[in-house]
Amino acid sequence: FPQKFPIFLEKLQLFQKDFESGFIELIELSSTLCFPESFVGTFGLGVGINYGQIANNLPSPSRVSTLLGSLNISRVKLYDADPNVLTAFANTNIEFIIGLGNEFLQKMQDPQQSQIWIQQKVQPYLSRTRITCITVGNEVLGGQDPQLPQYLLPAMKAMYQALVNLGLSSQVYVTTAHSLQILKTSFPPSSGAFRDDLVQYIQPMLSFHAQSNSPFLINAYPYFAYKSDPKNVPIEYLLFEPNSGTVDQNTNLKYDNMLYAQIDAVYSGIKALGHTDVQVRISETGWPSKGDEDEPGATVENAGIYNRNLLRRMQEGQGTPAHPSQRIDIYVFALFNENMKTGPTSERNYGLYYPDGNPVYNLGVQGYLPRIDYSSSAKNALCILRLSGLLLGSLLLA
């Protein structure tokens, strides 16, 4: 044995390293599998989910992949092109929107740079991960940087041309997401119009959408209307709860919630610029479950009501009053609370779930994100511990 001790020690160290790595991986995997059968997947309501990652306490992408699969969520929107996420979701059949940050817009006007980005960030994953859209920038128009708007459409065009060159334009489309700050008029919905200073950017962008068959994305948050004027904005109208509604005097169409009115206002703005061939989709909407003292309405109760009612309407396949046959397409914001986001407290509390896997509130559907139960995980890993004992014994006897 003394002669074999150095060899034994080396084997033991290698075994310990492999075992620790495998044990951690097993803990992560088993924590996603420890949930009752009754919790499994009826969440497929035709909505997508925004998967933000500005936090230091989120589950690993592999765990999130398993959890979203259990929830039957088939569409995910990222704000970047995180290779860890795209790899973790390989062979899951989940459709991805990936994002190009605002900081890259000027550089991506160069067709060569756009093609390099796609070759590095998109192509390597397409064979196993379904990437269907690239959002070039986020809320650029009407934002705080007055230089960015001039780069937006050239970057979108360069990205699209790169997809054409690589034979991917029928598989992946290009668009960008806007805040409602682009509107100068939103009510009545039939009078919706874009800001005069932004028309120079939006007009050619609509032509690009029509030619490339890509949608016009908006981030719509009725909560902001209540936050800015809680005394005069009926919260029931924002939460899809029973209310007297409002009537568009130009069309006599009745609206029983603000989100649908906002969507139709954007459609009216698009039509005013000569287009009826561009679809509007909601890339973000949600309600915060917690806020500061000056953020009225940001409560767990209201967040639950908003998202439950929203999901119920999506399940019914509703359209807006002005576009009843056009099913509304929505991505809910967001999957998790994100503890490192800046700004008011509400910014960190839009999640449907806490990072530990517990739901922030009852969504009213089966398929909650399961609890991450490390005690259960340890039980599931017991067989590995026993196996390690057998392996260690074999090393001692070698």
C-alpha positions as CSV (number, residue, x, y, z in Angstrom):
1,F,0.0,0.0,0.0
2,P,2.8,2.6,0.8
3,Q,4.1,2.2,-2.8
4,K,0.6,2.7,-4.2
5,F,-0.2,5.6,-1.9
6,P,0.8,8.5,-4.3
7,I,-1.2,6.9,-7.1
8,F,-4.2,6.4,-4.8
9,L,-3.9,10.0,-3.6
10,E,-4.0,11.3,-7.2
11,K,-7.0,9.1,-8.0
12,L,-8.8,10.3,-4.9
13,Q,-8.2,14.0,-5.8
14,L,-9.5,13.5,-9.3
15,F,-12.5,11.6,-8.0
16,Q,-13.2,14.3,-5.5
17,K,-13.1,17.0,-8.2
18,D,-15.4,15.1,-10.5
19,F,-17.7,14.1,-7.7
20,E,-18.1,17.7,-6.4
21,S,-18.9,18.9,-10.0
22,G,-21.4,16.1,-10.5
23,F,-23.0,16.5,-7.2
24,I,-23.6,20.2,-7.8
25,E,-25.1,19.5,-11.2
26,L,-27.3,16.8,-9.7
27,I,-28.6,19.1,-7.0
28,E,-29.5,21.7,-9.7
29,L,-31.2,19.0,-11.8
30,S,-33.1,17.2,-9.1
31,S,-34.4,20.5,-7.6
32,T,-36.2,21.0,-10.9
33,L,-37.8,17.6,-10.8
34,C,-39.1,17.6,-7.2
35,F,-42.6,18.7,-7.8
36,P,-46.0,17.0,-7.7
37,E,-47.5,15.7,-11.0
38,S,-50.5,18.0,-10.6
39,F,-48.2,21.0,-11.1
40,V,-47.1,20.0,-14.5
41,G,-47.7,22.1,-17.5
42,T,-51.0,23.7,-18.5
43,F,-49.5,27.2,-18.7
44,G,-49.5,27.2,-22.5
45,L,-51.8,30.2,-23.0
46,G,-50.3,31.6,-26.1
47,V,-48.1,34.1,-24.2
48,G,-44.4,34.4,-24.0
49,I,-42.2,35.4,-21.1
50,N,-39.4,37.9,-20.7
51,Y,-36.4,36.2,-19.1
52,G,-34.4,39.1,-17.6
53,Q,-31.2,38.3,-15.8
54,I,-30.2,41.5,-13.9
55,A,-29.8,39.7,-10.7
56,N,-27.2,37.7,-8.7
57,N,-29.5,35.1,-7.2
58,L,-31.3,33.5,-10.2
59,P,-31.5,29.7,-10.9
60,S,-29.1,28.4,-13.5
61,P,-30.3,28.5,-17.1
62,S,-30.4,24.7,-17.2
63,R,-32.8,24.7,-14.3
64,V,-34.9,27.5,-15.9
65,S,-35.1,25.5,-19.1
66,T,-36.6,22.5,-17.2
67,L,-39.0,24.7,-15.3
68,L,-40.3,26.5,-18.3
69,G,-40.8,23.2,-20.0
70,S,-42.9,22.0,-17.0
71,L,-45.0,25.2,-17.4
72,N,-45.5,24.5,-21.1
73,I,-44.2,28.0,-22.0
74,S,-43.0,27.9,-25.6
75,R,-41.7,31.4,-26.2
76,V,-39.0,33.3,-24.4
77,K,-37.6,36.8,-24.9
78,L,-34.0,37.6,-23.9
79,Y,-32.4,41.0,-23.7
80,D,-29.1,39.7,-25.1
81,A,-27.7,36.6,-26.8
82,D,-26.4,34.8,-23.7
83,P,-24.7,31.6,-24.9
84,N,-25.3,29.9,-21.6
85,V,-29.1,30.3,-22.0
86,L,-29.1,29.3,-25.6
87,T,-27.1,26.2,-24.9
88,A,-29.2,25.3,-21.9
89,F,-32.4,25.5,-24.0
90,A,-31.1,23.3,-26.8
91,N,-33.6,20.7,-28.1
92,T,-36.4,22.2,-26.0
93,N,-38.5,23.5,-28.9
94,I,-38.9,26.9,-27.1
95,E,-38.8,29.8,-29.5
96,F,-36.4,32.6,-28.6
97,I,-36.3,36.3,-29.2
98,I,-32.7,37.5,-28.6
99,G,-31.6,41.1,-28.2
100,L,-28.8,43.4,-29.4
101,G,-28.1,46.1,-26.8
102,N,-28.4,49.8,-27.6
103,E,-24.7,50.2,-27.1
104,F,-24.0,48.2,-30.2
105,L,-26.3,50.1,-32.6
106,Q,-23.7,52.4,-34.1
107,K,-21.3,49.6,-34.7
108,M,-23.9,47.4,-36.3
109,Q,-24.7,49.8,-39.0
110,D,-21.7,48.2,-40.7
111,P,-23.0,45.1,-42.7
112,Q,-19.8,43.3,-42.0
113,Q,-20.1,43.7,-38.3
114,S,-23.7,42.6,-38.4
115,Q,-22.8,39.5,-40.2
116,I,-20.0,38.7,-37.8
117,W,-22.4,39.1,-34.9
118,I,-24.9,36.7,-36.4
119,Q,-22.2,34.2,-37.2
120,Q,-21.0,34.3,-33.6
121,K,-24.2,34.8,-31.7
122,V,-26.9,33.1,-33.8
123,Q,-25.6,30.5,-36.2
124,P,-23.8,28.2,-33.8
125,Y,-27.1,27.6,-31.9
126,L,-29.7,27.4,-34.6
127,S,-29.4,23.7,-35.2
128,R,-30.6,22.9,-31.7
129,T,-32.1,26.1,-30.3
130,R,-35.0,27.9,-32.0
131,I,-34.1,31.5,-32.5
132,T,-36.8,33.2,-34.4
133,C,-36.3,37.0,-33.8
134,I,-33.6,39.5,-33.1
135,T,-34.6,42.8,-31.4
136,V,-32.1,45.5,-32.5
137,G,-32.1,47.9,-29.5
138,N,-34.7,48.5,-26.9
139,E,-36.9,51.6,-26.5
140,V,-34.5,53.7,-28.5
141,L,-37.0,56.2,-29.9
142,G,-38.1,58.6,-27.2
143,G,-35.3,57.5,-25.0
144,Q,-32.7,59.5,-23.2
145,D,-29.9,59.3,-25.8
146,P,-30.7,61.7,-28.7
147,Q,-27.9,60.2,-30.8
148,L,-29.3,56.6,-30.9
149,P,-32.3,57.0,-33.2
150,Q,-30.2,57.8,-36.2
151,Y,-28.5,54.4,-35.9
152,L,-31.5,52.3,-35.3
153,L,-33.0,51.6,-38.7
154,P,-29.5,51.3,-40.5
155,A,-28.6,48.7,-37.8
156,M,-31.9,46.8,-38.4
157,K,-31.4,46.8,-42.1
158,A,-27.8,45.7,-41.8
159,M,-28.8,42.9,-39.5
160,Y,-31.6,41.8,-41.9
161,Q,-29.3,41.9,-44.9
162,A,-26.8,39.7,-43.0
163,L,-29.5,37.2,-42.4
164,V,-30.4,37.3,-46.1
165,N,-26.7,36.7,-47.0
166,L,-26.5,33.7,-44.7
167,G,-29.8,32.3,-45.9
168,L,-31.5,32.8,-42.6
169,S,-34.0,35.6,-43.3
170,S,-37.0,33.2,-43.6
171,Q,-36.1,31.7,-40.2
172,V,-35.2,34.8,-38.2
173,Y,-36.8,38.2,-38.4
174,V,-35.5,41.6,-37.3
175,T,-37.4,44.2,-35.3
176,T,-37.1,46.5,-32.3
177,A,-39.2,47.3,-29.2
178,H,-40.7,50.7,-28.5
179,S,-42.1,52.3,-25.3
180,L,-45.4,54.1,-25.6
181,Q,-43.4,57.3,-25.3
182,I,-43.4,57.3,-29.1
183,L,-47.1,58.4,-29.1
184,K,-48.1,62.0,-28.9
185,T,-51.8,61.0,-28.7
186,S,-53.2,57.8,-27.4
187,F,-56.9,58.6,-26.7
188,P,-59.3,58.1,-28.2
189,P,-57.6,55.1,-29.7
190,S,-58.8,56.0,-33.2
191,S,-56.8,59.3,-32.9
192,G,-53.6,57.6,-31.9
193,A,-50.6,59.3,-33.5
194,F,-46.8,59.2,-33.2
195,R,-44.7,62.1,-31.9
196,D,-43.9,64.6,-34.7
197,D,-40.2,64.5,-33.9
198,L,-40.1,60.7,-34.3
199,V,-42.1,60.3,-37.5
200,Q,-38.9,60.7,-39.5
201,Y,-37.6,57.5,-38.0
202,I,-40.9,55.5,-37.7
203,Q,-42.1,56.2,-41.3
204,P,-39.2,54.4,-43.0
205,M,-39.2,51.8,-40.2
206,L,-42.8,50.8,-41.1
207,S,-41.7,50.3,-44.7
208,F,-39.0,48.0,-43.5
209,H,-41.4,46.0,-41.4
210,A,-43.8,45.7,-44.3
211,Q,-41.1,44.6,-46.7
212,S,-39.5,42.1,-44.3
213,N,-42.8,40.9,-42.8
214,S,-41.7,41.7,-39.3
215,P,-43.9,43.0,-36.4
216,F,-44.0,46.4,-34.7
217,L,-43.2,45.7,-31.0
218,I,-44.4,47.8,-28.1
219,N,-43.8,47.7,-24.3
220,A,-47.1,48.6,-22.8
221,Y,-47.6,49.1,-19.0
222,P,-51.0,50.4,-17.9
223,Y,-49.6,50.5,-14.4
224,F,-47.6,53.7,-15.4
225,A,-50.9,55.5,-16.0
226,Y,-52.1,54.7,-12.5
227,K,-48.8,55.6,-10.9
228,S,-48.8,59.0,-12.5
229,D,-52.5,59.9,-11.7
230,P,-54.0,57.4,-9.2
231,K,-56.9,59.7,-8.3
232,N,-58.3,60.0,-11.8
233,V,-57.5,56.7,-13.4
234,P,-59.9,53.9,-12.4
235,I,-57.7,51.0,-11.4
236,E,-60.4,48.5,-12.5
237,Y,-60.0,49.8,-16.0
238,L,-56.3,48.9,-15.9
239,L,-56.7,45.5,-14.2
240,F,-59.3,44.1,-16.6
241,E,-61.8,44.1,-13.8
242,P,-65.5,45.0,-14.2
243,N,-65.8,48.7,-15.0
244,S,-67.9,51.1,-17.0
245,G,-65.2,51.4,-19.6
246,T,-64.7,54.2,-22.2
247,V,-66.1,54.8,-25.6
248,D,-64.2,56.0,-28.6
249,Q,-66.5,58.8,-29.9
250,N,-65.1,58.5,-33.4
251,T,-65.8,54.8,-33.8
252,N,-68.4,54.1,-31.0
253,L,-66.2,51.2,-29.9
254,K,-66.1,50.5,-26.2
255,Y,-63.0,49.7,-24.3
256,D,-63.1,47.9,-21.0
257,N,-59.3,48.0,-20.4
258,M,-56.4,50.3,-21.1
259,L,-54.1,47.8,-22.7
260,Y,-56.4,47.2,-25.6
261,A,-56.9,50.9,-26.1
262,Q,-53.1,51.4,-26.2
263,I,-52.7,48.7,-28.8
264,D,-55.3,50.2,-31.0
265,A,-53.8,53.7,-30.6
266,V,-50.5,52.3,-32.0
267,Y,-52.4,50.7,-34.9
268,S,-54.0,54.1,-35.6
269,G,-50.6,55.8,-35.6
270,I,-49.3,53.2,-38.0
271,K,-52.4,53.7,-40.3
272,A,-51.9,57.5,-40.2
273,L,-48.5,56.9,-41.8
274,G,-50.0,54.9,-44.6
275,H,-49.6,51.3,-43.4
276,T,-52.2,48.7,-42.7
277,D,-49.8,45.8,-43.4
278,V,-47.8,45.8,-40.2
279,Q,-48.8,43.8,-37.1
280,V,-48.5,45.2,-33.6
281,R,-47.3,42.8,-30.8
282,I,-46.7,43.4,-27.1
283,S,-43.1,42.6,-26.3
284,E,-43.6,43.6,-22.6
285,T,-46.5,44.1,-20.2
286,G,-46.8,43.4,-16.5
287,W,-47.6,44.8,-13.1
288,P,-45.2,45.3,-10.1
289,S,-45.9,43.4,-6.9
290,K,-44.0,45.9,-4.7
291,G,-43.1,49.6,-4.9
292,D,-42.0,52.7,-3.1
293,E,-44.3,55.0,-1.1
294,D,-44.8,57.1,-4.2
295,E,-45.7,54.0,-6.3
296,P,-49.4,53.5,-5.5
297,G,-51.0,50.2,-6.7
298,A,-47.7,48.3,-6.8
299,T,-49.0,45.4,-4.7
300,V,-49.0,41.6,-4.8
301,E,-52.8,41.6,-5.0
302,N,-52.9,44.0,-8.0
303,A,-50.1,42.2,-9.8
304,G,-51.9,38.9,-9.4
305,I,-55.2,40.4,-10.7
306,Y,-53.5,42.0,-13.7
307,N,-51.7,38.9,-14.9
308,R,-54.5,36.4,-14.1
309,N,-57.0,38.5,-16.0
310,L,-54.5,39.0,-18.9
311,L,-53.8,35.3,-19.2
312,R,-57.5,34.5,-19.1
313,R,-58.1,36.8,-22.0
314,M,-55.2,35.5,-24.0
315,Q,-56.5,32.0,-23.5
316,E,-59.8,33.2,-25.0
317,G,-57.9,34.4,-28.1
318,Q,-59.2,37.9,-27.9
319,G,-58.5,40.7,-30.3
320,T,-58.9,44.4,-29.6
321,P,-62.2,46.3,-30.3
322,A,-60.7,47.8,-33.6
323,H,-59.0,44.6,-34.6
324,P,-61.2,41.8,-33.3
325,S,-60.0,39.1,-35.7
326,Q,-56.3,39.8,-35.0
327,R,-55.3,37.7,-31.9
328,I,-53.2,39.7,-29.4
329,D,-49.7,38.5,-29.1
330,I,-48.1,39.2,-25.7
331,Y,-44.8,38.6,-23.8
332,V,-45.3,39.0,-20.0
333,F,-42.7,40.8,-18.0
334,A,-41.1,39.1,-16.3
335,L,-40.2,35.6,-15.2
336,F,-38.2,36.5,-12.0
337,N,-37.8,39.4,-9.7
338,E,-34.4,41.0,-10.5
339,N,-32.6,42.3,-7.5
340,M,-29.9,44.3,-9.3
341,K,-32.1,46.5,-11.5
342,T,-31.7,50.2,-10.8
343,G,-34.5,52.7,-10.3
344,P,-37.5,52.6,-8.0
345,T,-38.4,49.4,-6.1
346,S,-41.1,48.5,-8.6
347,E,-38.4,47.8,-11.2
348,R,-37.1,44.9,-9.2
349,N,-40.5,43.4,-8.5
350,Y,-42.2,42.5,-11.8
351,G,-41.5,38.8,-11.6
352,L,-44.1,36.1,-11.6
353,Y,-41.7,34.1,-9.4
354,Y,-39.1,34.7,-6.8
355,P,-35.6,33.4,-7.7
356,D,-36.1,30.5,-5.3
357,G,-38.9,29.1,-7.5
358,N,-41.8,30.2,-5.4
359,P,-44.6,32.1,-7.2
360,V,-45.1,35.7,-6.1
361,Y,-48.8,35.2,-6.3
362,N,-51.4,32.6,-7.5
363,L,-51.6,32.9,-11.3
364,G,-54.8,30.9,-11.4
365,V,-53.4,28.2,-13.7
366,Q,-51.6,24.9,-13.1
367,G,-47.9,24.7,-13.7
368,Y,-46.3,26.9,-11.0
369,L,-42.6,27.2,-11.1
370,P,-41.7,24.4,-8.6
371,R,-40.1,25.2,-5.3
372,I,-36.3,24.6,-5.2
373,D,-36.2,22.2,-2.3
374,Y,-32.6,21.3,-1.5
375,S,-33.6,18.8,1.2
376,S,-35.5,16.9,-1.5
377,S,-32.5,17.3,-3.8
378,A,-30.2,15.8,-1.2
379,K,-32.5,12.8,-0.9
380,N,-32.4,12.3,-4.6
381,A,-28.6,12.6,-4.5
382,L,-28.3,9.9,-1.8
383,C,-27.7,7.2,-4.4
384,I,-24.7,9.2,-5.6
385,L,-23.3,9.4,-2.1
386,R,-23.6,5.6,-1.8
387,L,-22.0,5.1,-5.1
388,S,-19.1,7.3,-4.0
389,G,-18.6,5.0,-1.1
390,L,-18.3,2.0,-3.3
391,L,-15.9,3.8,-5.6
392,L,-13.7,5.0,-2.7
393,G,-13.6,1.5,-1.4
394,S,-12.5,0.1,-4.7
395,L,-9.7,2.7,-4.8
396,L,-8.5,1.7,-1.3
397,L,-8.4,-2.0,-2.4
398,A,-6.7,-1.3,-5.7
